[in-house]
Amino acid sequence: MARAFLVVMDSVGIGGARDAASYFNGDLPDIGANTLAHIAQACAAGQAEDGRSGPLYLPHMERLGLGAAMRLASSVPFPGFVAEPVGMWGAANEVSPGKDTPTGHWELAGLPVPWQWHFFPETVPAFTADLVEYVATMAGGDGILGNCHASGTAIIAKHGAEHMRTGKPICYTSADSVFQIAAHEETFGLDRLLELCAAVAPRLHDMKVGRVIARPFIGNSSDGFTRTSNRRDYAIKPPAPILTNWVQDAGQRVHAIGKIGDIFTMEGIDTLAKGPDAQLMKHLREKVETAEDGSLTFANFVEFDSLYGHRRNVSGYARALEWFDVEIGKILTALKPDDVMILTADHGNDPTWPGTDHTRERVPVLIAGAGQGGIGQVAFADVAASIAQHLGVKNQGRGRSFL
């Protein structure tokens, strides 16, 4: 019986979004942003030599059709272009407003976002007085720190010492629909931080803020502060059934790897495995070896985005892509004859672009196990429809299968 593996390479966009001019990083529109092309160009120019060297080398994804998908999306040539890929390939367009993780994943799972997210203004302060008072009260204190748009690492460096001294949580946002709370794991307490985020999340969700994110860190002002892997996302529950529900309701198993459980508030999910990307790759390999017939395994690899895209680290992003390509190449050889694996992304995060936010882009759709050839430009929701068809479950979304 068929199995499906949906793998999201978080932020690996390929440019060409039709509405990129309507999305901004600061004052600069995203038109022209192209995460993968600009990384490849930097590598070819010798500008991404930290921990790696030479042109960007992604042979396994290239054989599936990555270069062809990039040309389709943005007319940009890709080094090592394979004229006749062995997989199916295409480029996906997003219709939902936004360029964030929940928006992209909901739509990939068959549910375009049915409302406008709430975004906090890029002012200081960014949050209203009543919201600040509410969060401070829930935290058991008399105020918060931050209250602005900021890079997480930068705002922790700026306010970490004061936070440790006063106990006030560090609250900040970004161009995404998020409310982030950073706190020291030892002096504030990890459990206390998670409880605070869970407590304030319903009010933020009522405002249509997509996520409340716990951002724990350790360290001190002398040696510096470091964010830990204990991040937790408190996302709005999807307002309608999504791909994971469709599969689970049909009596088939759903396995989540990485952020998927947080993004979908565990809707339709039977098992969850978390950890850094290297550990997640081991979990993915294990599911390829052991997952049940008829099952869906839904994985997100976040470090492209969290460690390299937002930090505008081109070399690091290139290293992560090359590592992923090597490891996914090993997994592709382990797929069973009736398996389908789809590699895609949820948005862009061009590390050569000004600012530190996501970029509005098309994303690649690379399909192993379903034949060969181009599928053209498709919708994000078509990914869910195609997996539903492959697994023999009812498509309850707006997408159409490209298989």
N, C-alpha and C positions, 0 to 999 in steps of 0.2 A: 504494500500500500504506500502511497505517496507521502513524503514528508516535505516540509518547507522550512527554509532558514532565511530570515530577513535580517540583514546586517547593515546598520547605519554607521557610516563613517562621519562622525559628527563634524559638520562645518566644511566638508570637502566639496565646495561648490565649483561649478565650471562656467560661471559667467552667463551673460546673455539674457538675464531676466528682462521681460518686456516692460515691467514697471519699475525698474531699478532707479529711475530718475525721481521717483516719489519717496525714496528711502534715503536716509542721511546718516553720515558719521560726522557729527558736528555740523558744520555748514556745507560740507561736500556731499553731493548726491552719490549714490552707489553705482551710477551708470559708469561702466568701464571696469568695475571690480571683477576679478576673476581669480579665485583662490588658487586653483591648480595651475592655470597658465602662468601666473606671475611667479609662483614658486619654481616652476620648470624654467622660466626665463632667467630667474636669479641664479639657479644652479648652473645653467649653461654659460652664464657670464662669469662664473667663478665667484659669485657673491653669497654662496651658502656653503662655506667650507668648514664650519665649526662641527667637528665630529663626523664629518663625511666629506666626500669630494666628487667633483665632476658633475655631469648631467644627471638629472633626476632619472632613476632607473626603477621602473615598475613593470617588469615583463609579464607577470601573471595577470594583472589587471589590463595591461595592454592587449594581451591575447584575447581577453574577454570582450574588448572593444572600447576601452577607456579613451583612446585617442580619437576614435570615430565619434564617440559621444561628445567629446569636447568640440570637435569641428562642427557637429550638428548644432550644439548649443550656442556657440559664440564665434564660429568661423576662425578659431585660433588653431594653428598647427601645433601638434604635440610631438616632442622628440621621440623617436622610435616608433612612429605611427605604423600600425599593422594594417595593411590594405584589406585583408580578409580575416577578420576576427573569428575565433572558434565559438564564441558565445553569441547571445543576443544582446543588443545594446541600444540605448536610446538616451534621451535627455528629458527630465521631468520639469514641468512648470507648476508653480504654486499659485493657488487662487486666493487663499486666506490672507487677510491683512496681518502683517507682521513678519518678522524674520528671526524668530526665536525657536527654542527647542520644542515647547509644547505645540506650537502652531504647526511646525513641520511634521512632528511625529503623529499628531492627531490626523492630519490630512493623509499621511502615508498609510495610516490605519483606517482610512475610508471616511473620515469625518472632517471636512473643512470647518474651520472655526465659525460658529454661527453668530458671533457678535464682534464688536470692536473691543479689543483689550484696553484697559486703562494704563496709560503711560504717565509717569511723573514728570513734571516740567524740569527742564535743565536750568534750574535756578537754585539759589541758596537763600533760604532753605527750599528743599524739594518737597517736603511733606507738610501737610497742614498741621496747625497747632493741636487740633483735637486728636489727630492720629498719633502725633508725638506723645501727647499726654496718655493716650490709651496704651501704647507700647511700653512707655516708662512705668505706668502703673502695673501692667502685667509682669514687668521685669522686677517689680518690687523696689524701684528707685525713684529718683526725681528728675530724670532727664535721659537724653540719649546723646551720642556723639555722631559726627558725620553729617547726616541729613542733607545729602547731596548726591549728584552723579559722581561715580568714582571707579577707578580700577581697584579691585579687591586687595591686591598686594600693596598698592600705594596707600590706601586708606588705613590699612592695618599698621603699616610702617609709621604713618603720621599720628595715629591715635592710640596705638597699642599700649604705650606706657601709661597714658592718662586713663585708659580703660582699666588697666590692672590696678591703678591707684583708686579710682572712683567706683568701679563696678558698673559703670554705665555701658550698655551695649552699643556697639558701633553699627549704625544703620545707614544703608546707602542703596542706590539703585543704578540703572544703566539705561541704555536705549531700549532694552527689552522691558516687558511688563513684569517686573520683579521687585520684590522688597527683600533685601538681603540683610541678615543680622550676623555680624562677626563677634566672637567672644573667645576668650582664652579658655582652653580646655581645663586648666588646673585652677586658676584663680576664680573664674566665673563658674566653671563646671560644664562638662559636655552634656550631661543629662539635663541640667538646668537650661542650657541653650536650646536643646531639642524641645523641651517642654514649653519654652517661651514661643518658639516658632509655631508649634502645634496650636498654642492658645490664641495667637494673633491671626493665624491663617484664615479662619472663617470670615473675619471682618474684611481682610484684604480680598478674599475671594468674592465677597459680596460687591466689592468695588470693581470686579472683573480684572483684578491683578492676577496674572497667571500663576505666579509661584512666590512663595515665601521660602527663602533659601537659608539654611543654617550654614555658617562659614566658620567652623572652629579653627583655632590656631594655637601654636605653642611658641615658646621662646621668651626673650626679654629684650629690653632696649639696648643692652650692651652687645649681645651676640646677634640680634636681629630676630624677627618673627617669621614663622613658617606655617602656612596653612596645612592642615592634616587631611587625610583621606576620609575623615568622618563627616564630610558634607552630607546634608540631607535636604531634599527638595520636597516641599509641601505644595502640591499642584492642585488646581481645580479638577474635580472629577469630571470626566467627559459627560456631556449632557445627553448622549445617545449611545447605543451600542457601537463598539468598534471591532476591528478585526479580531482582537483577542477574545472578545465576547462571542463573536460568531463561531469561532473554532471551539471554544470551551462549551458553548451551549449545544453544539453538535455532538458532544460527548468525547471530544478529542483533546489531548493534552496541550498546554501552552507553557513554554519555558521562557523566562525572561533573564537576560544577562546584561548587567550594567545598570544604567539609569532607567531602564524601561519600567520597572516597578514604581519608581517615584513619578515618572511622567504620567502614567496611567492610573495612579493611585491603586495599583494592584488589581484593576478591573480585568477580569477574564484571565488571570495569571495563576498557574498552579505552583510553579517553583521559581525562585529568584536566586541568582548568584551575583555577588558584587565584588568589587576590588579594583586595583589598578589594571590598566589595559593588558599588561602582560599576563596577569592572572585570568582576565576575562577571555583571552585567547585560548587558554587551557580549558576553560569551561566550555567554550564553543567547540573545541576539538572533541571534548568528552560527549557533548550532545550529538555531534555528528556520528560518534561511535555507538551511542546508547539510546538516543531518543526513540520513542515509540512510533510505530506506524501511524500515520495520520496526524502527527503532531506538528506544531509550529514552534520554532525557536526564534525569538526576537531579541537581537543584541544591539547594543549601542557602545561604540568605542569613542570615549569623550575627550581623550587627551590631545587629539589634534586641535580641538577647540580650546579647552581649558588651560593647557600648558603652553601652547604655541600660537594659536590664532589671536587670542585676546592680548597676548604679550608681544605680539608682532615679532615673533622669533622665526625667521624664515628657515634658518638652518635646522632648528629643532623640528619644525613642521616637516621639512624634507626628510629628516632622519626617521620621523614617525611613519611617514608614508612608505618609505623603503622597508622598514621593519614590518609594517603591516602586510606589504605585498609578499614578502618572503613567507610569513607565517600563514597567510590566507592561501598561498600557493600549495602549502603542505596539506591544508584542510580540503582544498578542492579535489585533490587526488583521492581523498577518503570518502567522498560522497557516493551514495549507493545509486544504482541505475535509475530509480524512480524519484530521486531527490531533486529539488530545485533550490538553488541558493541565489538570492538577489542582493547585490551590493548597491547601496545608494547613500544619500546624505539628506540632511534636514534643512540646510541653509548654507550660506558661505561664511567665511571669516578670513578675508584676504589679509595675510600678514604684511603685505607691502602697502596696504591702504592706510591713509591717515586715521587717527582715532584708535579706539580699542574695541569697537563694537562689531557685531555680526554684519555681514553684507548680503544684500538681496541678490540671489543668483539662482539660475537653474542648477539642477543636480544630475549626476550620472545615474543611469539605471543599467547595471550589468548583470546578466542572467546566465548562470551556469546550470546545465542539465535540462534545458528546454529547447535545444536546437541552436540554430545559427542564423544571424542576419539582423538587420536594423529594424527597430520597431518605431522609429521616428520620434517626434516630440509627443510626450504623453503627459497626463496629469498625475500629480502625487497620488490622488485617490485611486488611480488605475493600478497601483502597486497592490493595494489591499484586494481589489477585485480579482487580480490575477492569481494571488495566493489563494483566495477563496475558491476559485475555479480549480486550481491544482489540487486542493485538499478535499474537494467535493462538498463544500459547505455553501450555504446561501450568502450571496453578496447583498448586504443590507445598506450599502453606501451608494455614492453617486458615481463611482468609477466604473470603467469598462475594462475587461481583461485584455491584455495584449499578448497572451499566450495562445 
